[in-house]
Amino acid sequence: MNTSNTEIISRLQSIKAEINKIEEILMGGMKEAENEHEKLFHPPKEAAEKLGIPYNCLRQLYLYEDGFPVIKIGSRYYISVPAAKKWIEENS
């Protein structure tokens, strides 16, 4: 293999690791949500209330922090509250 192939393979492995990490966070959130019998993703204002933090603080997290458990559908954001709790605990 030449250098460019090695670099491509390395980058693909890195991307795969990131995808696995995101899946793990989301699946953990799904298990917690199933136990609580509530929906998995919430609009940001609802999520801020459930997390007990100001909306503006949560907005900074989901817009600017890599790895924060948020999905964007169209122009709207949705947050996994259980995964967000875990992310905040691990990153604070």
SULJONOR-V343159 format. One record per residue. N is the residue number from 0. PHI is phi in whole degrees, 0 to 359 (none if undefined). PSI is psi in degrees with one decimal (NA if undefined). NEAR is the number of other ideal C-beta (glycine too) atoms within 10 Angstrom. Layout:
n: (N N)
phi: (PHI PHI)
psi: (PSI PSI)
near: (NEAR NEAR)
This chain:
n: (0 1 2 3 4 5 6 7 8 9 10 11 12 13 14 15 16 17 18 19 20 21 22 23 24 25 26 27 28 29 30 31 32 33 34 35 36 37 38 39 40 41 42 43 44 45 46 47 48 49 50 51 52 53 54 55 56 57 58 59 60 61 62 63 64 65 66 67 68 69 70 71 72 73 74 75 76 77 78 79 80 81 82 83 84 85 86 87 88 89 90 91)
phi: (none 269 300 294 295 297 295 296 297 298 295 297 295 295 296 298 296 295 297 299 296 295 300 298 296 293 294 298 294 294 296 294 294 297 293 268 53 224 293 280 247 233 298 306 295 295 298 299 297 294 277 75 233 298 304 299 293 297 301 299 294 286 273 238 259 296 86 292 285 225 238 241 241 66 256 254 256 224 238 277 297 299 292 294 302 297 298 297 298 284 247 241)
psi: (143.1 176.8 -40.6 -38.1 -40.8 -41.9 -41.0 -45.6 -42.8 -43.9 -41.4 -39.4 -38.3 -43.0 -42.3 -40.5 -40.8 -41.7 -43.6 -39.9 -45.0 -43.1 -40.9 -43.3 -47.1 -40.8 -36.8 -40.9 -36.5 -41.5 -42.8 -40.7 -38.7 -38.6 -32.1 -3.1 49.7 166.3 153.7 -44.6 141.8 151.1 154.4 -41.6 -40.4 -43.5 -40.6 -41.9 -46.6 -32.4 -17.4 31.0 155.3 144.6 -42.6 -36.6 -44.2 -39.3 -42.9 -39.1 -52.0 -21.5 -32.3 -9.2 119.4 139.4 -5.6 135.6 85.6 145.8 151.3 122.8 112.9 -123.2 6.0 144.9 147.2 141.5 135.6 109.6 -48.1 -41.7 -35.1 -40.5 -47.7 -44.3 -44.4 -43.7 -39.8 -23.3 15.3 NA)
near: (8 6 7 8 9 10 11 11 11 10 10 10 10 10 10 10 10 12 10 10 11 13 10 11 20 17 11 15 22 15 11 17 18 11 9 11 6 12 11 18 20 20 11 18 12 15 24 22 14 15 18 7 14 11 14 8 11 22 14 12 21 19 11 8 12 5 12 19 24 20 13 9 8 5 5 9 18 18 26 25 23 22 24 24 17 16 20 17 8 9 10 5)
